[in-house]
Amino acid sequence: MMKLHPILIVLLIACFIPLAAKSSETITIKAYCEDFNPYNFKDDKQITGFSVDLLRAIADQAKINISIEIGPWKRFIKLVEKTPNTLLFTATRNHIREDRFKWFGPIDGRTQKLFKLKHQTYNWNLNIDSQSNSAALKSIHKAQYPIIAVSGDASEKSLSEQGYNVSAGPKPELNVKQFINERAPLIVNVDISMAAKLKLEGRSFSEVEPVAVFNDQYSYFYMVNKDTDTELVYRLQKALDTLKYNGVYKSIRNKWLN
């Protein structure tokens, strides 16, 4: 058997000590978010929401410490752009932001749907072609059925530009109340946001149904500083993938959907 020289042994030990220290080092990520109910918001001074619950579960799975602060998006996006080991959520991943950050997700689809009440007391004489999504949108457009949307929101702008009959209001919660009171037969929203707003009114997501998908181009992600170690971002992505595989993700999502 070949014997190692004592000096060589010392050198080998010296090489492995930093690696061992690095592997046992506790990593802390600073996460920032805006008030964006039901994904991230303050409830009784506690930061909560679907994206918040999911991020905490991801951090536990990845064995990473995480702290979360809520505040203005404009300030946080500048901070995260220049500070390693920071992230911002809930963020729409698009071509404008793509190369400025690293990403893990998706948190959820940003699928904008047109909803109607399953049981309407006012007769809107809705006749929506259900053969395909494009057929449904075409029939809604042709009949000019009123659609409630948030003023200034991307979906409101897009619907208006395409010639749909939009009834715009500035407050999402008030818009849902108007929808429940049947001031218009349709409303544009995403699943979890719709469920949360209905819950505030003492209603259930099971009382509505989607009649068409208006836009499914983007998804929501966690947006990470570009200089953050790629291996760390991969670790967070792997943790999320595990949660989606083992059912934890579904459980968290259903909590906010129902």
ChimeraX attribute file (.defattr): number of C-alpha atoms within 10 A of each C-alpha:
attribute: neighborCount
match mode: 1-to-1
recipient: residues
	/A:1	3
	/A:2	4
	/A:3	6
	/A:4	8
	/A:5	8
	/A:6	9
	/A:7	8
	/A:8	10
	/A:9	11
	/A:10	10
	/A:11	10
	/A:12	11
	/A:13	10
	/A:14	11
	/A:15	10
	/A:16	11
	/A:17	10
	/A:18	11
	/A:19	11
	/A:20	10
	/A:21	10
	/A:22	11
	/A:23	9
	/A:24	9
	/A:25	10
	/A:26	10
	/A:27	13
	/A:28	14
	/A:29	18
	/A:30	16
	/A:31	22
	/A:32	25
	/A:33	25
	/A:34	21
	/A:35	17
	/A:36	15
	/A:37	17
	/A:38	20
	/A:39	24
	/A:40	21
	/A:41	21
	/A:42	15
	/A:43	10
	/A:44	7
	/A:45	7
	/A:46	8
	/A:47	16
	/A:48	20
	/A:49	22
	/A:50	23
	/A:51	26
	/A:52	20
	/A:53	17
	/A:54	21
	/A:55	21
	/A:56	16
	/A:57	18
	/A:58	24
	/A:59	19
	/A:60	14
	/A:61	16
	/A:62	18
	/A:63	15
	/A:64	17
	/A:65	13
	/A:66	16
	/A:67	12
	/A:68	17
	/A:69	13
	/A:70	19
	/A:71	12
	/A:72	12
	/A:73	17
	/A:74	9
	/A:75	11
	/A:76	20
	/A:77	18
	/A:78	10
	/A:79	16
	/A:80	21
	/A:81	18
	/A:82	12
	/A:83	15
	/A:84	16
	/A:85	19
	/A:86	24
	/A:87	28
	/A:88	26
	/A:89	25
	/A:90	25
	/A:91	19
	/A:92	19
	/A:93	20
	/A:94	12
	/A:95	8
	/A:96	7
	/A:97	12
	/A:98	12
	/A:99	10
	/A:100	14
	/A:101	18
	/A:102	20
	/A:103	23
	/A:104	19
	/A:105	17
	/A:106	19
	/A:107	22
	/A:108	19
	/A:109	17
	/A:110	20
	/A:111	18
	/A:112	20
	/A:113	22
	/A:114	23
	/A:115	23
	/A:116	23
	/A:117	19
	/A:118	11
	/A:119	9
	/A:120	12
	/A:121	9
	/A:122	11
	/A:123	8
	/A:124	12
	/A:125	9
	/A:126	13
	/A:127	11
	/A:128	18
	/A:129	16
	/A:130	13
	/A:131	8
	/A:132	10
	/A:133	13
	/A:134	14
	/A:135	14
	/A:136	19
	/A:137	19
	/A:138	15
	/A:139	16
	/A:140	23
	/A:141	17
	/A:142	13
	/A:143	14
	/A:144	13
	/A:145	21
	/A:146	19
	/A:147	24
	/A:148	26
	/A:149	27
	/A:150	23
	/A:151	17
	/A:152	12
	/A:153	12
	/A:154	11
	/A:155	18
	/A:156	20
	/A:157	15
	/A:158	14
	/A:159	18
	/A:160	16
	/A:161	9
	/A:162	9
	/A:163	11
	/A:164	20
	/A:165	17
	/A:166	22
	/A:167	19
	/A:168	20
	/A:169	18
	/A:170	12
	/A:171	11
	/A:172	18
	/A:173	18
	/A:174	14
	/A:175	23
	/A:176	24
	/A:177	15
	/A:178	16
	/A:179	20
	/A:180	21
	/A:181	13
	/A:182	17
	/A:183	16
	/A:184	19
	/A:185	23
	/A:186	25
	/A:187	27
	/A:188	27
	/A:189	24
	/A:190	20
	/A:191	20
	/A:192	23
	/A:193	19
	/A:194	22
	/A:195	21
	/A:196	21
	/A:197	21
	/A:198	21
	/A:199	15
	/A:200	12
	/A:201	13
	/A:202	8
	/A:203	14
	/A:204	16
	/A:205	18
	/A:206	12
	/A:207	13
	/A:208	17
	/A:209	15
	/A:210	18
	/A:211	19
	/A:212	22
	/A:213	18
	/A:214	19
	/A:215	16
	/A:216	12
	/A:217	11
	/A:218	15
	/A:219	17
	/A:220	21
	/A:221	22
	/A:222	26
	/A:223	28
	/A:224	27
	/A:225	22
	/A:226	21
	/A:227	15
	/A:228	17
	/A:229	13
	/A:230	13
	/A:231	9
	/A:232	15
	/A:233	20
	/A:234	15
	/A:235	18
	/A:236	24
	/A:237	19
	/A:238	17
	/A:239	21
	/A:240	24
	/A:241	16
	/A:242	16
	/A:243	19
	/A:244	13
	/A:245	11
	/A:246	10
	/A:247	10
	/A:248	16
	/A:249	21
	/A:250	12
	/A:251	14
	/A:252	17
	/A:253	18
	/A:254	12
	/A:255	12
	/A:256	19
	/A:257	19
	/A:258	12
